[in-house]
Structure formats: C-alpha cells, structure tokens
Amino acid sequence: MITPFFPSADSFFGSYVYDQINEIRKQSEFHIEIVKTVSLFSSEKDYEFNSFKVSIFKTIDFPFFIFPGLFNKINRKRFLNFLIKKGIENVKYSHSHVTYPASYLVDDLICKRIVQHHGLDVLQLLNGRSSFAKKIQKNFLIKNSLNHLNKTDLNIGVSQLVLDKLNDFQGYNPKNELVLYNGVDTSKFFSLEKDCNKIFTIGCVANFWEIKDHITLIKSVKKIVEEGKKIKLRLIGSGPTLNTCLEFVKNNNLSKNIVFEKEIEHEKLNQFFNEIDLFVLPSYYEALGCVYLESWATNTPFIAVKNQGIAELAPDSERMLVSEKNPNELAEKIKFFINNDFKLTTVEEFSLENTISNLLLNKIFRADD
C-alpha cells in the first residue's frame, strides 16, 4: 500500500486508511507492506503503528505542488531501489491512495494495480499555493494522471460521486471501477447508554476549512437562539477559518451557546458522538465523510449537504440533507430533530467488515485472474 496519509503516535490523520488496511489484514492472508510518501524535505522516519511497519519514501518534487510528476522517471527508479532495500519483493498487488504520487510510482511494478480516490478533486488540480502554477500546469497534470489511471486495473471511489468526477474527464478510460464506501468500524463506534442532555446539543468534528462551512452551522444556531430556544453547539477541530468563527461567536454574544474544543484522539470520538443529540457538518465539497457514518454507528442522527457523497447513503434524505450555504434551511432541519424523536436505521450494511468483504470479492483478487 502506497499512501500519503497514515496515522502515527503523534497524529491520527489517515485513521480511515489504517482502519481499512487493518480490516483487510483481518479478512485475508495477505502480507501487507505500507509505504508512506512524503516530501523530500520531510524529517519523518520509518515507524511502526499498531504492528504495521511504515516505510517512508521521500518524493523528489518542486515545492508547493508545482508540476508534480516532472521527476517521475527518477522517482520510479528510486522507488524500485527503495523496495529492494526494504526487502519488499514479489509484489502481487499495489494499492495506491490518491492519484499523485502513489499511482505514478508503481508503473514499473509487475502486479495488479489499485488506485483509491478519496476526494472530489480527483486529479488534485486544486493542490498547491501558486494560482499561476495551477493554471499553466492543469493540462499537464490531467494528461499525465489519466495516463496512469487508465493503466490501473481497478479505480476505486469512496462514493459514486467520486467516480462521476473522474468520468467527467475526456480521455478517462478505466479498465474497472468500484465504489468502496469508507465503512465504519463498529467495534470503535457504537451506541452507549446516553444521559439525556438538559439542553439539546449539536456536535461537529471537522478541520476548520472554508469548504467545511462551519460558519453556516454557527449562523443557523444563532437563528435558533434568537427564536428563544435553548441549544448548544460543540465544535471540535482546528484550521484556517477557526479565528473567523471565534470572532463571529464573540461578536454575536453566542459564547454561552457555542463552545470550541481541542482536537481529540480518533479512538475517543465514540464518547463524543454518544454525548450529542445531533451531528451536523454542512460541508459542500465532500467525497463521503467518515464522521457521518461514525455518528450513524452511535445511533446519533446527522445532517449533511445535498449532492455530496454521503447523500448516496443517508437513510432519510428529507430530514438529513440540506442545501449548501443555507443557514435558514439548516435551522429548520435542526428544529425538526429538537422537536421530534428520530430513530435511525442500522448502519450495519456500511460497517467496515462488510465493505471490505465486498472489496475482497472483487474479481481482481481471484486466484485464477
């Protein structure tokens, strides 16, 4: 497995990748090696995480995602030497997470190739800090990436929406595709006996990025408070839009209703989901969103945005989906859950055990293939 994200003792980023590969290990007899791709300038070294050995491969690139893949011939040769040095031989399957650099590195491997796409920006055209570089390298990146993906034996999307985004590119001709929803580990996320909150409590766990749209959620709570209803919002996360949200809450005297909490370990999120009455994440550029499924697994209802990946799974689209950037509509949806008891259907179909079982049934893993 080649991936740019995988958790460590210091970071839980990539926990869903760990959960997935750990479930594959449980259900198969594969010997699994993990290669984590990092920048040439990274100080990260090989490490072990929950009995997985993680080998660090440093990719030669211009900084700031300027013309990624320009040095791919060099990186591919380095990658082969790296595998030999690490004793990683007789590779039968390569499982690359996101297009670049993972899928670029495996061209010289004689094996079945899998590429898994986690975001709606499937070819990573929005990556990097330089808007000028993004504009001039767009065609270069599209052409190169499609060339690698068309040679891939199986392209996986974490929702049908992700695969639809790929198929929007002229020249994309996949050999085989599969929707593999980011299943939820029901041994980690499950319903506990809940104490009744005196005040209806909403929770949100997400990085404070513009696309996560915390401000719409905050404005919807403001509207509900102004109507005289008691409500509490717990926000967990960090990121560039955090200060804007903090300032809005302060300026609108919402500090008693909206609290900001520090990030917590992924393993401790089950308690959080069991402490809230409703989970809301109004993200409007979301391939799927593991947090929705984690909330669902604890029998805590959630609200998401229409036309995102999670819309393919939401058990009650009328109640649980809202138009993007619409605080008034979101406030009305929230009030439904305040005023009504709501019973969720089971999440079992999308448990990690079942989603990975379906993956391993794919014809790419057939012994006679």
FENQUI-V125826 format. One record per pair of residues at least 24 apart in sequence whose ideal C-beta (glycine too) atoms are under 6 Angstrom apart, sorted by the first residue. I is the first residue (numbers start at 0). J is the second residue. If there is no record, write none. Layout:
I&J / I&J
This chain:
0&33 / 0&94 / 1&34 / 1&95 / 1&101 / 2&96 / 3&36 / 5&35 / 5&53 / 6&48 / 7&46 / 7&48 / 11&264 / 11&265 / 14&265 / 15&181 / 15&289 / 18&184 / 18&351 / 22&351 / 22&355 / 23&355 / 26&355 / 26&359 / 32&87 / 36&100 / 54&85 / 56&81 / 58&100 / 63&127 / 63&128 / 63&129 / 64&126 / 64&127 / 65&132 / 66&136 / 67&99 / 68&103 / 68&143 / 71&103 / 75&104 / 75&106 / 75&107 / 78&104 / 79&107 / 98&122 / 98&144 / 99&123 / 102&147 / 103&147 / 111&152 / 111&363 / 112&151 / 112&152 / 113&153 / 114&151 / 114&154 / 115&155 / 116&156 / 116&161 / 117&157 / 117&286 / 118&286 / 119&164 / 119&284 / 119&286 / 121&164 / 121&165 / 145&170 / 145&171 / 152&363 / 153&363 / 155&179 / 157&181 / 157&286 / 157&287 / 158&286 / 158&287 / 158&308 / 158&311 / 159&311 / 160&308 / 161&286 / 177&361 / 179&358 / 180&349 / 180&354 / 181&287 / 181&289 / 182&349 / 182&350 / 182&351 / 182&354 / 183&292 / 183&293 / 183&296 / 184&351 / 185&296 / 185&350 / 188&269 / 188&293 / 188&296 / 188&297 / 190&297 / 190&298 / 191&273 / 193&273 / 196&276 / 198&229 / 198&231 / 199&230 / 199&276 / 199&337 / 200&231 / 200&275 / 200&276 / 201&232 / 201&277 / 201&279 / 202&233 / 202&275 / 202&278 / 203&234 / 203&279 / 203&280 / 204&235 / 204&290 / 205&236 / 205&280 / 206&236 / 206&238 / 207&236 / 207&238 / 207&240 / 207&241 / 208&238 / 209&240 / 210&282 / 210&284 / 211&282 / 212&281 / 212&283 / 213&244 / 215&281 / 215&324 / 215&326 / 216&279 / 216&281 / 217&244 / 217&247 / 218&326 / 219&326 / 219&329 / 219&330 / 221&251 / 222&330 / 223&330 / 224&256 / 231&256 / 232&257 / 233&258 / 234&259 / 235&260 / 272&297 / 272&299 / 273&297 / 277&336 / 283&323 / 292&349 / 295&346 / 296&346 / 298&343 / 300&341 / 300&343 / 302&332 / 314&344
